[in-house]
Amino acid sequence: QLQEIVMVETADLYKTPVNCASVRVPTVNPAIWTPMTSTMRGQEIRFQRVLKLIAAGITDFGRQVEGHAMSKIQKDMLALFCNSYFEINCMRKIAIRPILHPRFAGLCKSSNVQAPDYLFGENLPKQIKEINE
């Protein structure tokens, strides 16, 4: 296990490029972050830290193979990293579901499309309005 400072410094070397929005670590929408308990926020921050490390690995791997044909092993590795990234985002939503009103539980469903900036998407107010109607 790497020391915290080494992990942060190493991940910072491989920041996600602006044109790779799908591997940016989305934050929790403010409307959901506010009612979260400090314990849930701590757990969420730990999830984000792990995702940042995975995103740095995906980014660096992508830079290494850029312009070259990938072998089957490399494609499989990238698919596994990307799926891990997706699954952790799904786990984040599941962990948050208990604080939501039951009628909003559907917001926590896994989705093949994940917004780059906010965990529950950029249009959360619109989704809430549609559920309420």
C-alpha positions as CSV (number, residue, x, y, z in Angstrom):
1,Q,0.0,0.0,0.0
2,L,1.3,3.4,-1.0
3,Q,1.5,6.2,1.6
4,E,-1.3,8.8,1.2
5,I,1.1,11.5,0.0
6,V,2.6,9.2,-2.6
7,M,-0.8,8.2,-3.9
8,V,-1.9,11.9,-4.2
9,E,1.3,13.0,-5.9
10,T,1.3,10.1,-8.3
11,A,-2.4,10.6,-9.2
12,D,-1.7,14.3,-9.7
13,L,0.9,13.4,-12.4
14,Y,-1.8,11.9,-14.5
15,K,-4.7,14.3,-14.4
16,T,-7.6,13.5,-16.6
17,P,-7.5,15.5,-19.8
18,V,-10.4,17.9,-20.4
19,N,-11.6,15.9,-23.5
20,C,-12.0,12.7,-21.3
21,A,-15.0,13.7,-19.4
22,S,-16.1,10.1,-18.8
23,V,-13.2,9.5,-16.4
24,R,-13.6,12.6,-14.3
25,V,-14.7,11.9,-10.8
26,P,-18.3,13.3,-10.4
27,T,-19.2,15.0,-7.2
28,V,-22.4,14.6,-5.4
29,N,-25.0,17.1,-6.4
30,P,-25.3,19.9,-3.8
31,A,-29.1,19.1,-3.2
32,I,-28.1,15.6,-2.1
33,W,-24.8,16.5,-0.4
34,T,-26.4,18.9,2.0
35,P,-28.6,16.4,3.9
36,M,-25.9,13.7,4.1
37,T,-24.5,12.9,7.5
38,S,-20.9,13.4,8.3
39,T,-20.4,9.6,8.2
40,M,-21.9,9.4,4.7
41,R,-19.8,12.3,3.5
42,G,-16.7,10.7,4.8
43,Q,-17.5,7.5,3.0
44,E,-18.3,9.5,-0.2
45,I,-14.9,11.2,0.0
46,R,-13.2,7.9,0.3
47,F,-15.0,6.6,-2.8
48,Q,-13.9,9.7,-4.6
49,R,-10.3,9.2,-3.6
50,V,-10.4,5.6,-5.0
51,L,-12.0,6.8,-8.2
52,K,-9.4,9.5,-8.6
53,L,-6.7,6.8,-8.4
54,I,-8.5,4.6,-10.9
55,A,-9.0,7.5,-13.3
56,A,-5.3,8.4,-13.1
57,G,-4.5,4.8,-14.0
58,I,-7.0,4.8,-16.9
59,T,-5.6,8.1,-18.1
60,D,-2.0,7.0,-17.9
61,F,-2.8,3.7,-19.6
62,G,-4.5,5.5,-22.4
63,R,-1.5,7.8,-22.9
64,Q,0.8,4.7,-23.1
65,V,-1.2,3.0,-25.8
66,E,-2.3,6.2,-27.7
67,G,-1.6,5.8,-31.4
68,H,-0.8,2.0,-31.1
69,A,-2.9,-1.0,-31.6
70,M,-3.9,-2.6,-28.3
71,S,-3.4,-6.2,-27.6
72,K,-6.3,-8.3,-26.3
73,I,-4.7,-8.2,-22.8
74,Q,-4.5,-4.4,-22.9
75,K,-8.1,-4.2,-24.1
76,D,-9.2,-6.5,-21.3
77,M,-7.2,-4.5,-18.7
78,L,-8.8,-1.2,-19.9
79,A,-12.3,-2.7,-19.9
80,L,-11.7,-4.0,-16.3
81,F,-10.5,-0.7,-15.1
82,C,-13.4,1.2,-16.7
83,N,-15.9,-1.3,-15.4
84,S,-14.5,-0.9,-11.9
85,Y,-14.8,2.8,-12.2
86,F,-18.5,2.5,-13.3
87,E,-19.3,0.0,-10.5
88,I,-17.8,2.2,-7.8
89,N,-20.0,5.1,-9.0
90,C,-23.0,2.7,-8.8
91,M,-22.0,1.8,-5.2
92,R,-21.8,5.5,-4.4
93,K,-25.5,5.9,-5.4
94,I,-26.5,2.8,-3.5
95,A,-24.8,4.2,-0.4
96,I,-26.7,7.5,-0.7
97,R,-30.1,5.9,-1.4
98,P,-31.1,5.5,2.4
99,I,-31.2,9.3,2.9
100,L,-33.5,9.9,0.0
101,H,-37.3,9.9,0.1
102,P,-38.5,6.5,-1.2
103,R,-40.1,8.1,-4.2
104,F,-36.6,9.3,-5.3
105,A,-34.9,5.9,-5.0
106,G,-35.1,5.5,-8.8
107,L,-32.4,8.2,-9.0
108,C,-30.0,5.7,-7.6
109,K,-30.4,3.1,-10.4
110,S,-27.4,2.1,-12.4
111,S,-27.2,3.9,-15.7
112,N,-24.9,3.2,-18.6
113,V,-24.5,6.9,-19.0
114,Q,-22.8,8.7,-16.2
115,A,-22.6,12.5,-16.1
116,P,-19.0,13.8,-15.7
117,D,-19.7,16.5,-13.2
118,Y,-22.4,15.4,-10.9
119,L,-23.1,11.8,-9.7
120,F,-26.9,12.2,-10.2
121,G,-26.6,14.1,-13.5
122,E,-26.5,17.7,-14.5
123,N,-30.4,18.0,-14.5
124,L,-31.3,16.7,-11.1
125,P,-33.8,19.5,-10.4
126,K,-35.6,18.5,-13.6
127,Q,-35.6,14.8,-12.7
128,I,-37.0,15.7,-9.2
129,K,-39.7,17.8,-10.7
130,E,-40.7,15.0,-13.1
131,I,-40.9,12.5,-10.2
132,N,-43.1,14.9,-8.2
133,E,-45.5,15.4,-11.1
